[in-house]
């Protein structure tokens, strides 16, 4: 097991692949301003990140991932969970594109159609979602009805103008869930010609403004940020990451992350500027894992009970 600082239970890839299902216990975290829900209610959050055009399981080529993943296994599990649970959100933290011949040949169309088929509720953008050019991503959005959420990119002078939202509110039973997203700085990471005149805004301030609006003005019971900033950068401590972002927020409750392909066994808890817990989770790459976070809301109790699970998709056939 790779050594990790306390509070950050990250598994090495080798150790992670030993598990088919890993369940964590539950913790209690404060509601913050949420005290008026009329009854107990459960919410299940399912999430993916960095699927990288992996529509099929990994090929049977003797590699350590052979036979794992694939949208069929993911869709089957999602359907089973939806049949058991009344209130479910399905989210993705970016890098939908690039990584298999599907993207090279069909330029993102099957990836987007697969997500629509699985009824994703929302996603954000990753740097590889610009690999075919910003105009191509804009064109592929015709295949989906779910929103692309990102508050720190300015697309006003690009083909993406009007095709994303800073946030969206989802109703699940008596709950109002506000979801937003933040993306990584593209300059130096993506060729200028691919992202065009996309403007990058420093994420901390704009996320805090967006989350404050969702929580205090619009009355959301929960605020989720879909982040493609990356979990942690040990060799570059000044670079913004989800761990740093969480500590600098005020009204974000959960960060669903991507970009660094980090396999977390269970969500990491970080204390924010108001002294409250922010939960961070990320589930590797390639569609190998479906993340799950269960929340239970109760009126008058002043807390939120959370349990989590990471489910490896498919059957492992070799080391």
Secondary structure, DSSP 8 states (H G I E B T S, - for coil): -----TT--B--HHHHTT-SEEEEEEEEEE-TT----SS-EEEEEEEE---TT--S---SSSSTTTTB--HHHHHHHHHHHHHH-SSEEEEE-S--S-SSHHHHHHTTHHHHHHHHHTT--EE---GGGGTT-HHHHHHHGGG--SEEB-SSEE-TTSTTTTS-BSEEEEEETTEEEEEEEEE---BTTB-HHHHTT-EE--HHHHHHHHHHIIIIIS--SEEEEEEES-S--TT-TTS--HHHHHHH-SS--EEE--SS--BBSS-EEEE-TTS-EEEEE-B-STT-EEEEEEEEE-TTT-EEEEEEEEEE-B-----
